[in-house]
Amino acid sequence: MFIDKARITIRSGKGGDGSVSFRREPFVPEGGPDGGDGGRGGDVIFMADSNLRTLMDFRYKKKYAAGDGQDGMKSKKFGKAGEDIIVKVPPGTVVTDEKTGRVMKDLVDTGDSFVAVKGGRGGRGNVRFKNSVRQAPNFAEAGGMAAERTVLLELKLIADVGLVGFPSVGKSTLLSVCTRAKPKIAEYHFTTIQPNLGVVEAFDTSFVMADIAGIIEGAHRGAGMGFEFLKHIERTRVIIHVVDAAGSEGRDPTEDFEKINDELSRYSEVLAAKPQIVCANKTDLISESDPGFMKLKKHAESKGIKVISVSAATGKGVDELIAETAEMLAGAEEDRPLKVESTFDFSTMERVENSPDYRNVSVTLSPDSGIFFLEGKQLTKIFNSTNFNDIGSLRYLYKYIEKSGAVDKMKELGLREGDTVSIDGFEFEYSDEF
């Protein structure tokens, strides 16, 4: 089964908490604090792997999480960093942030990678808070928060040659005789409901050919299989336009040729400008002087497009088509496949502690209860690090709230001595004594 879209949730690792520890060695008076720092949380990394061909794995596993950092230890020992997790995807996968709708990275080449979410920093141990005034800090810092993001994965096949054309013109048959691929072939429209790939051996070289499912009028607007398969042609370097030269379904070959090219240009001007060969298929059913075939040949060649008479069913003209395609590929520009530019603002993807709103403390006064609610990411981290049995730790928390401007905001809203302040579900009485 070919899977070319997936939606998954990724989560980085939480940073380990700093340790609260004091030296307890004999003959070492007033040993002092020796709590070590916590380890950083693991990152989630996406990487393109040539061993993968579809997004099938993501159909069954939807959540990926990196390892949490280990807590700090005594004797100033650092906690172990959380393990990064590498999420492998096929080359040609576009990763998009669901919340913003912005492209994070287009992983075109094998080995391309990027960090999608970063783990939290490790919390500082109590030895870090020792100073000339605070000789024995009885508190440490909590580890940084984990980050979570939902991303959309979309695979755009990377092939050298793309076969395009109306349904039932013989694209699958042509792929089967040019390569060792064994696509489903039947006498009805849209036999091919997923792209098929095959490798063509041509003299001393080879190239990848993709059979793109039949395109119909309105495909650029999503009609038929529209967007589902037009996107797969974007990466190709040469297009083989397969046309039913015999008009076996009552259509005019020249009109078919024009309609498909119109759909390509409406979808993407870049796509329409790609080098093209017309494969006039099913010529075993007509003579070389057939009016419909001659009209198609004259019309296409007037646009500078070569027409090759082929019968995929009998093998006639296939070798000539392969040779012409190989020659065209050799002369085609060796640019990288059309790449989707990243529009994601990676400055917002730093570790949670570096995000612009991390240090902000919001103040809300409940009109019903008269309680002041304080919220903030760094506030939560410091609050979780507070030792409520230690006056120094409590003072550190209060000083942070004061420096953030939250106390002034509460006073503007009418804060008085004895009023209730709530942080993360815990309630306290406000006092100016701190």
URPEPE-V621351 format. One record per run of one state. SS is the DSSP state (H for helix, E for strand, L for the rest). FROM is the first residue (numbers start at 1). TO is the last residue. If there is no record, write none. Layout:
# URPEPE-V621351
SS_FROM_TO / SS_FROM_TO
This chain:
# URPEPE-V621351
L_1_4 / E_5_11 / L_12_21 / E_22_22 / L_23_32 / E_33_33 / L_34_43 / E_44_48 / L_49_56 / H_57_60 / L_61_62 / E_63_65 / L_66_72 / E_73_73 / L_74_76 / E_77_77 / L_78_84 / E_85_89 / L_90_92 / E_93_97 / L_98_102 / E_103_107 / L_108_112 / E_113_117 / L_118_125 / H_126_129 / L_130_147 / E_148_155 / L_156_160 / E_161_164 / L_165_170 / H_171_178 / L_179_195 / E_196_202 / L_203_204 / E_205_211 / L_212_218 / H_219_221 / L_222_225 / H_226_233 / L_234_237 / E_238_244 / L_245_252 / H_253_267 / L_268_268 / H_269_272 / L_273_274 / E_275_281 / L_282_282 / H_283_285 / L_286_290 / H_291_302 / L_303_305 / E_306_309 / L_310_310 / E_311_311 / L_312_315 / E_316_316 / L_317_317 / H_318_331 / L_332_345 / H_346_349 / L_350_351 / H_352_354 / L_355_361 / E_362_365 / L_366_371 / E_372_375 / L_376_376 / H_377_385 / L_386_390 / H_391_403 / L_404_405 / H_406_412 / L_413_419 / E_420_423 / L_424_425 / E_426_429 / L_430_434
